[in-house]
Amino acid sequence: MEKVKKPELGLKASSSERQLADRLKYRPTVFEFFTSEADFTKEGLKRLAYALELVKNEATSRIVLHHPMRYKGEFTELVAPQKTFPELCRFIRQSTEDLLQLSFDYDVQTLLHGSYARHTQKMIALYPSLAQARAHVYATLDNYAELGKDHIMFENSFSPIFYYGEEEEDRYIAARGYRLAFDVSHCFIRAHGSNQALTASLQRLKKQVVHYHLVDSFGEKHDSLELGKGAIAWEKVLPCLNPAASSIYEVQLRDENDAREQVASYHYLMKIYDKLNEPNSIN
């Protein structure tokens, strides 16, 4: 029987002192920095580097730097055409290079979204066809994969570009050899709440996944729920995860300075793990 991934305490925060103090008291085994536009000034990068060193010294060296979601109110979509969004495209390139520099310097990871969902369709409409928009994104991902080597990974959304959950698309992505970040809720939403489609996708991409975002959902919208509060069948998901990959709980917090919903999600998954490992359990 294949080994089931043991849950780990993976937490997420910004580089703010208050959030860091809250997360570090739990001594996480994986830490993900959610970066923002403000982290990419000269002082912001210094602050981020200091926070990164703090986490490495006090908790863990397994650190992921999540590329910023927005720039001046616009989502950092790789599909954004250079001609229409020159400043956004410049920021995406520079911020990715800045994160990769930190990743090489400190031996950590950079996470880049292949797409989001909120503004993707608006940008796709600026291309002659979906196929050309898609080709542009994959060419960009190819370039970043070459640039980042073993320090970059790409995360799925539920947009028409770079999503998991359909066999043909999964196999296309797998064939490109990318290192993958798998957001479980995004795949579940893309699959319209099908646990069967979710677990099939997890199995297809398992070998290439290096990091998971574990988050519950009802499969209808981006609800970012604490584990056990949605419709994802975690007892079926857990055996499908790559044991060698890292993971964090990317759930919505009532208070960004208090990680209690992330920690509760870890304990919920540990109970499922323990149940799966009972002598008489059947996976």
C-alpha positions as CSV (number, residue, x, y, z in Angstrom):
1,M,0.0,0.0,0.0
2,E,1.3,3.4,-0.9
3,K,2.4,5.7,1.9
4,V,-0.2,8.3,3.0
5,K,1.2,11.8,3.4
6,K,1.2,12.8,7.0
7,P,-0.3,16.2,7.5
8,E,2.1,19.0,8.5
9,L,1.6,22.3,10.1
10,G,1.9,24.6,7.1
11,L,1.0,28.3,7.8
12,K,0.7,31.3,5.7
13,A,1.2,35.0,6.5
14,S,2.5,38.3,5.2
15,S,5.8,39.8,6.3
16,S,4.2,41.9,9.0
17,E,5.7,41.6,12.4
18,R,2.3,40.9,14.1
19,Q,1.4,38.1,11.7
20,L,4.9,36.6,11.9
21,A,4.8,36.6,15.7
22,D,1.5,34.8,15.7
23,R,2.6,32.1,13.2
24,L,6.0,31.5,14.7
25,K,4.5,30.6,18.1
26,Y,3.2,27.4,16.5
27,R,6.6,26.4,15.1
28,P,5.3,25.5,11.6
29,T,7.1,23.0,9.5
30,V,6.2,24.8,6.3
31,F,5.8,28.5,5.9
32,E,4.4,30.5,2.9
33,F,4.8,34.2,2.5
34,F,1.8,35.9,0.8
35,T,3.6,38.9,-0.8
36,S,2.0,42.1,-2.0
37,E,2.9,45.0,-4.2
38,A,4.4,46.8,-1.1
39,D,7.1,44.1,-0.8
40,F,8.8,45.1,-4.1
41,T,10.2,48.4,-3.2
42,K,13.8,48.6,-2.1
43,E,12.7,48.7,1.6
44,G,10.0,46.1,1.0
45,L,12.5,43.6,-0.3
46,K,14.8,44.2,2.7
47,R,11.8,43.6,5.0
48,L,10.9,40.5,3.2
49,A,14.4,39.1,3.3
50,Y,14.6,39.9,7.1
51,A,11.3,38.1,7.6
52,L,12.5,35.1,5.6
53,E,15.7,34.9,7.7
54,L,13.6,35.1,10.9
55,V,11.4,32.2,9.8
56,K,14.4,30.1,8.8
57,N,16.1,30.7,12.1
58,E,13.1,30.2,14.4
59,A,10.9,27.7,12.6
60,T,11.7,26.1,9.3
61,S,13.7,26.3,6.1
62,R,10.8,24.9,4.0
63,I,9.6,28.3,2.8
64,V,7.5,29.4,-0.2
65,L,7.2,32.9,-1.5
66,H,3.8,33.5,-3.1
67,H,3.9,35.9,-6.0
68,P,1.7,39.0,-5.4
69,M,-1.9,38.7,-6.6
70,R,-2.4,42.3,-7.6
71,Y,-0.6,45.4,-8.9
72,K,-2.4,48.7,-8.7
73,G,-5.8,46.9,-8.4
74,E,-5.2,44.6,-11.4
75,F,-4.6,40.9,-11.0
76,T,-1.1,39.8,-12.0
77,E,-2.3,37.7,-14.9
78,L,0.3,36.1,-17.1
79,V,-2.2,36.3,-20.0
80,A,-2.1,40.1,-19.8
81,P,-1.0,41.4,-23.3
82,Q,2.1,43.5,-23.1
83,K,0.7,46.1,-25.5
84,T,-2.4,46.8,-23.4
85,F,-0.8,46.3,-19.9
86,P,2.9,47.4,-20.2
87,E,3.2,48.5,-16.6
88,L,1.5,45.4,-15.2
89,C,3.7,43.1,-17.4
90,R,6.8,44.9,-16.2
91,F,5.8,44.4,-12.6
92,I,5.1,40.7,-13.1
93,R,8.5,40.2,-14.7
94,Q,10.5,42.2,-12.1
95,S,8.6,40.8,-9.1
96,T,9.1,37.3,-10.3
97,E,12.8,37.9,-10.8
98,D,13.1,39.5,-7.3
99,L,11.4,36.5,-5.7
100,L,13.6,34.0,-7.6
101,Q,16.7,35.9,-6.5
102,L,15.6,35.5,-2.9
103,S,14.8,31.8,-3.6
104,F,18.2,31.1,-5.0
105,D,20.0,33.2,-2.2
106,Y,18.1,31.5,0.6
107,D,17.3,28.1,-1.0
108,V,13.5,28.6,-0.8
109,Q,10.7,28.4,-3.4
110,T,8.8,30.9,-5.5
111,L,5.1,30.2,-6.4
112,L,3.7,31.8,-9.5
113,H,0.0,31.5,-10.6
114,G,-0.5,30.3,-14.1
115,S,-3.7,32.3,-14.0
116,Y,-6.3,33.6,-11.7
117,A,-10.0,33.8,-12.6
118,R,-11.5,37.2,-11.9
119,H,-10.0,39.1,-14.8
120,T,-8.7,36.3,-16.9
121,Q,-11.7,36.3,-19.3
122,K,-11.4,40.0,-19.8
123,M,-7.8,39.6,-20.9
124,I,-8.4,36.5,-23.1
125,A,-10.9,38.6,-25.0
126,L,-8.0,40.9,-26.1
127,Y,-6.5,38.0,-28.1
128,P,-7.8,36.7,-31.5
129,S,-8.6,33.4,-29.8
130,L,-8.5,31.4,-26.6
131,A,-5.8,29.2,-28.2
132,Q,-3.5,32.2,-28.8
133,A,-4.0,33.5,-25.3
134,R,-3.3,30.0,-23.9
135,A,-0.2,29.6,-26.1
136,H,1.1,33.0,-24.7
137,V,0.7,31.8,-21.1
138,Y,2.4,28.5,-21.7
139,A,5.3,30.1,-23.5
140,T,5.7,32.5,-20.5
141,L,5.5,29.5,-18.0
142,D,8.2,27.7,-20.1
143,N,10.5,30.8,-19.8
144,Y,10.0,31.0,-16.0
145,A,10.4,27.3,-15.6
146,E,13.8,27.6,-17.3
147,L,14.7,30.7,-15.3
148,G,13.7,29.3,-11.9
149,K,14.8,25.7,-12.2
150,D,14.1,23.8,-9.0
151,H,13.1,27.0,-7.2
152,I,9.8,27.8,-9.0
153,M,6.4,26.2,-9.1
154,F,3.1,27.0,-10.8
155,E,-0.3,27.1,-9.2
156,N,-3.7,26.3,-10.8
157,S,-6.8,28.4,-10.9
158,F,-10.3,27.6,-12.2
159,S,-10.0,29.9,-15.1
160,P,-10.0,28.8,-18.8
161,I,-6.2,28.8,-18.7
162,F,-4.0,26.7,-16.5
163,Y,-6.4,24.7,-14.5
164,Y,-6.4,21.1,-13.1
165,G,-9.3,18.6,-13.1
166,E,-9.8,17.6,-16.7
167,E,-7.8,14.7,-18.0
168,E,-6.7,16.2,-21.3
169,E,-5.5,19.4,-19.6
170,D,-3.8,17.6,-16.8
171,R,-1.9,15.4,-19.2
172,Y,-0.9,18.4,-21.3
173,I,0.5,20.2,-18.2
174,A,2.2,17.0,-17.0
175,A,3.9,16.6,-20.3
176,R,5.5,20.0,-20.0
177,G,7.4,18.9,-16.9
178,Y,6.5,21.8,-14.7
179,R,6.9,21.7,-10.9
180,L,3.4,22.2,-9.7
181,A,1.5,23.8,-6.8
182,F,-1.9,22.2,-6.4
183,D,-4.7,24.2,-4.9
184,V,-7.2,21.6,-3.9
185,S,-10.2,24.0,-3.7
186,H,-9.4,25.5,-7.1
187,C,-9.5,22.1,-8.8
188,F,-12.7,21.2,-6.9
189,I,-14.4,24.4,-8.0
190,R,-13.3,23.8,-11.6
191,A,-14.7,20.3,-11.3
192,H,-18.1,21.7,-10.2
193,G,-17.8,20.0,-6.8
194,S,-16.9,16.5,-8.0
195,N,-14.7,14.7,-5.5
196,Q,-14.2,12.0,-8.1
197,A,-12.7,14.5,-10.6
198,L,-10.6,16.1,-7.9
199,T,-9.0,12.8,-6.7
200,A,-8.4,11.7,-10.3
201,S,-6.6,14.9,-11.0
202,L,-4.5,14.6,-7.8
203,Q,-3.4,11.2,-8.9
204,R,-2.6,12.2,-12.4
205,L,-0.4,15.1,-11.3
206,K,0.9,13.6,-8.1
207,K,4.5,13.0,-9.1
208,Q,5.0,16.6,-10.3
209,V,3.3,18.3,-7.4
210,V,5.8,19.9,-5.0
211,H,3.4,21.9,-2.9
212,Y,-0.3,21.9,-1.9
213,H,-2.8,24.5,-0.8
214,L,-5.2,22.6,1.4
215,V,-8.5,24.5,1.7
216,D,-12.1,23.4,1.7
217,S,-14.9,24.5,-0.6
218,F,-18.4,23.7,-1.6
219,G,-17.3,23.7,-5.2
220,E,-19.4,26.7,-6.4
221,K,-17.2,29.7,-5.8
222,H,-13.9,30.8,-4.2
223,D,-15.0,30.3,-0.6
224,S,-11.6,29.4,1.0
225,L,-13.1,27.4,3.9
226,E,-11.5,25.8,6.9
227,L,-11.0,22.1,6.4
228,G,-14.1,20.1,7.3
229,K,-16.4,23.1,6.7
230,G,-17.0,22.4,3.0
231,A,-17.8,19.4,0.7
232,I,-14.3,18.1,-0.1
233,A,-13.9,14.4,0.9
234,W,-10.6,14.8,2.7
235,E,-10.5,11.1,3.6
236,K,-10.2,10.4,-0.1
237,V,-7.9,13.4,-0.9
238,L,-5.3,12.6,1.7
239,P,-4.1,9.3,0.2
240,C,-3.8,11.0,-3.2
241,L,-1.2,13.6,-2.0
242,N,2.5,13.3,-2.8
243,P,4.2,12.5,0.5
244,A,7.3,14.3,-0.6
245,A,5.5,17.6,-1.2
246,S,5.0,20.5,1.2
247,S,1.6,21.9,2.1
248,I,-0.1,24.8,3.8
249,Y,-3.7,25.6,4.9
250,E,-4.8,28.5,2.7
251,V,-8.0,29.2,4.5
252,Q,-9.9,32.4,5.1
253,L,-9.1,33.8,8.5
254,R,-11.5,35.8,10.6
255,D,-8.5,37.8,11.8
256,E,-5.3,37.9,9.6
257,N,-3.3,38.2,12.8
258,D,-4.6,35.0,14.2
259,A,-4.0,31.7,12.4
260,R,-6.5,29.6,14.4
261,E,-8.5,28.4,11.3
262,Q,-5.2,27.3,9.7
263,V,-4.2,25.4,12.9
264,A,-7.7,23.9,13.2
265,S,-7.5,22.6,9.7
266,Y,-4.2,20.9,10.5
267,H,-5.8,19.2,13.5
268,Y,-8.8,18.2,11.4
269,L,-6.6,16.5,8.8
270,M,-4.5,14.8,11.5
271,K,-7.7,13.1,12.8
272,I,-8.4,11.8,9.3
273,Y,-4.8,10.6,8.9
274,D,-5.0,8.8,12.3
275,K,-8.2,7.2,11.2
276,L,-6.8,6.0,7.9
277,N,-3.9,4.5,9.8
278,E,-6.0,2.5,12.2
279,P,-5.2,-1.2,11.9
280,N,-8.7,-2.0,10.6
281,S,-9.1,0.9,8.3
282,I,-9.6,0.4,4.6
283,N,-8.3,3.1,2.2
